[in-house]
Amino acid sequence: MFNKDQLPERFRREFIREVIFPLAAVLLITWCAASFSLVWISRHNNSEAIVQQENIIKSAFSQSMTEHFRQLHSLTNWPPLDQHLQQPNVDPRWLDDNVGHWLYEMFGHQDIFILDPDGRILSSWQNGQRIDNRHWSAFEEALAPWLLRQDRSHGGRGIQGTVDFARIDGRAALVAINNISNEEISGGFRLVGIKYFDDAFLNELAQHSLINGLHYIGDRPAPTGQVRFQLISRLGLSAGYFAWRPEQPGSQMMKMLMPLFAAVLLVTTLVCIIMIYRLWRLRLRLTQSILRLEASEAQAQHLAFHDVLTGLPNRALIDERLTQALARAARSRSQAALLLLDLDRFKNINDTYGHHAGDDLIIEVSHRLSTLLRDVDTVGRIGGDEFVIVLEDIQDLSEVDTLCQGIIDALAEPYMLLGSEVWIGASIGIAIAPQDGLDRQDLMRKADIALYEAKNEGRAQYRRFARAMDESVQTRQQIAAELRHALQQQQGLEVWYQPLMDVAGEQILGFEALLRWRHAQRGFIAPSEFIPIAEETGLILQIGEWVLREACQVSLRWPTLSIAINVSPLQFRAAGFVQRFKDIVQMEGADPHNLELEITEGVLIEDEREARTIIIALREAGFRIALDDFGTGYSSLNYLSNFPVDKIKIDRSFTQSLGVAENSTAIVESVVRLGHAMGLTVTAEGVETNGQMSALAEAGCNQLQGYLFSQAVPPDQIAPMLEKRKAG
């Protein structure tokens, strides 16, 4: 027991160690991570902005280089200039007007030189004014790499010219050199145009490119708060550095976010403080609850071994009592019985009336069961709608049969739920000790097998375990394993196709895809044998998708015919069913309008709203919907008005009864009139005789299907069948 006087100090230490320290660590990590992220993002954005601005500047310089050469090129390709230079006496005033003045006034070329074929200076201009040719010596050394490269690369031939960045007398400049000729003439005159990256030029470039404070700094480091980049010529020579004051979106973002960030951290801290306070109060209340629980240990013991809803023994207590009953039966050589009971249609009650009504029903079932048993017997609930009964000291097995029938009859009586009468049933599986064994788990397993047989054979009945049931289960498990292997290896499973005929039985309108399994040892296994196993194991999902792919391939070969595919209830209720079918059809390249999905009423019973939503989605995707086995369910007429289907298929049992059972023709005619009144196509299945075909035609059926026309055939026999029908 806890000492109340020691609680505050003890829990204070535990609370600090287990709550405050971890929470403080989480807060610290969160703050550090958030701060680091904010700083990193800010710096990253600043760096990205600098790179972007540098690229803009380089692009602007590159455009200036191109424009500079184009300006020089326009003059060097002017024929009068070449002709004038070829004359013995060159008129300097003509050159001043058409070269020096023109290049400076029009394009801003600041230093201009004309070289003769021997590389000697012929004329010089600076800022549009002629200057002494000796001025060329100050440029010749700086321009030597480009002049030399021009001569070497063309073997003395005249060239179209070159343009590049250069450093001249400590200034960055654009240099363009071009032959003065319309054609490539060996040893011709050359024109040199130089434009400096002075303040006026850089200011204009900066304004045009939205660069702040662009200026030339030579080889000096960038001033504080500025960045620089090096301008490299095409020959790899440095023209110096340019600096500018970069935009810093990251820093601006940080300035904007810092108040918000601080506010968030403050709020987070306050929330954590409030949480710590509430946790402290909760911890104290929890301690008081523990003290109260210790005072009611007997009640807790009861809850540990009894179902909360019904008060019946739960699985743990049932296991204990069953073990004791089996031990007594072994000692006294008497018999004991284990009954597993499962309610039929209980899920429908839950879905219709709600879980509270379902709980009330479970309580009433437990009361009815308790009144039918002896004091030495035990009834318990092991979960959901499953109950277990342990019978001891059985003198005659007929007592077990009588009790089971009494349970089925008692539970079949109506129940009052929310002012309405409802009905359920019960299925019971029985295992007897010592005949079926004395091991508790083995007896449970065999009773469960018997329960499965009872439910599989129609429900609302009981079955005693027999050895054949165990063998049947093992056989089913083996078939399930072999079916899984056949699906994985694509061996044995085939899709065959049965034709869908017009009412005259002459024209094939489409085919229904039917699954066949050719087992290597067992031969052909009937679908009625392996399809239920596929549904139990969940393999039907993969099989259904494989059948759809096969049907799509057939649909592509015969696009004028419809292909019907059966959809399992398990497929229909699977998550993502509609999207998966749409994806498969799209991947296979098929047209969903040529595909017809056949569903049974069983898929509509459990959740009508969800089923309606799925059907509408399928029809919007282009699929046609057929209601298969129509007339065998109890709500078929209601479904036709609630669900947007395209076709109803009259069950083969009605077709087979034509001319045999009374009123069979009237029933078929009524179904056909109903379908036509609702704008639906009506197909009759199981047509085997000409008399049935005539009766169905008179009744107004639109389509027929059955052995009278053809059994299902492999896909390679479809073409011969169509050719035969066409020839006929």
Sequence and secondary structure as in RCSB ss.txt:
>XXXX:A:sequence
MFNKDQLPERFRREFIREVIFPLAAVLLITWCAASFSLVWISRHNNSEAIVQQENIIKSAFSQSMTEHFRQLHSL
TNWPPLDQHLQQPNVDPRWLDDNVGHWLYEMFGHQDIFILDPDGRILSSWQNGQRIDNRHWSAFEEALAPWLLRQ
DRSHGGRGIQGTVDFARIDGRAALVAINNISNEEISGGFRLVGIKYFDDAFLNELAQHSLINGLHYIGDRPAPTG
QVRFQLISRLGLSAGYFAWRPEQPGSQMMKMLMPLFAAVLLVTTLVCIIMIYRLWRLRLRLTQSILRLEASEAQA
QHLAFHDVLTGLPNRALIDERLTQALARAARSRSQAALLLLDLDRFKNINDTYGHHAGDDLIIEVSHRLSTLLRD
VDTVGRIGGDEFVIVLEDIQDLSEVDTLCQGIIDALAEPYMLLGSEVWIGASIGIAIAPQDGLDRQDLMRKADIA
LYEAKNEGRAQYRRFARAMDESVQTRQQIAAELRHALQQQQGLEVWYQPLMDVAGEQILGFEALLRWRHAQRGFI
APSEFIPIAEETGLILQIGEWVLREACQVSLRWPTLSIAINVSPLQFRAAGFVQRFKDIVQMEGADPHNLELEIT
EGVLIEDEREARTIIIALREAGFRIALDDFGTGYSSLNYLSNFPVDKIKIDRSFTQSLGVAENSTAIVESVVRLG
HAMGLTVTAEGVETNGQMSALAEAGCNQLQGYLFSQAVPPDQIAPMLEKRKAG
>XXXX:A:secstr
   GGGHHHHHHHHHIIIIIHHHHHHHHHHHHHHHHHHHHHHHHHHHHHHHHHHHHHHHHHHHHHHHHHHHHHHH
HT HHHHHHHHSSS  HHHHIIIIIHHHHHHH   EEEEE TTS EEEEEETTEE  GGGGHHHHHHHHHHHHHH
HHHTTT   S EEEEEEETTEEEEEEEEESSSS  TT  EEEEEEE  HHHHHHHHHHHT SS EEEETS   TT
 EEEEEE TTS EEEEEEE    HHHHHHHHHHHHHHHHHHHHHHHHHHHHHHHHHHHHHHHHHHHHHHHTHHHH
HHHHTB TTT  B HHHHHHHHHHHHHHHHHHT EEEEEEEEEESHHHHHHHH HHHHHHHHHHHHHHHHHHS T
T EEEEEETTEEEEEEEEES HHHHHHHHHHHHHHHHS EEETTEEE  EEEEEEEEETTT S HHHHHHHHHHH
HHHHHHTTSSSEEE  HHHHHHHHHHHHHHHHHHHHHHHT SEEEEEEEEEETTS SEEEEEEEEEEEETTTEEE
 HHHHHHHHHHHTHHHHHHHHHHHHHHHHHHH TTSEEEEE  HHHHHSTTHHHHHHHHHHHHT  GGGEEEEE 
THHHHS HHHHHHHHHHHHHTT EEEEEEETSSTTHHHHHHHS  SEEEE HHHHHTTTTSTTHHHHHHHHHHHH
HHTT EEEE    SHHHHHHHHHHT SEE STTT   B GGGHHHHHHHHHH 
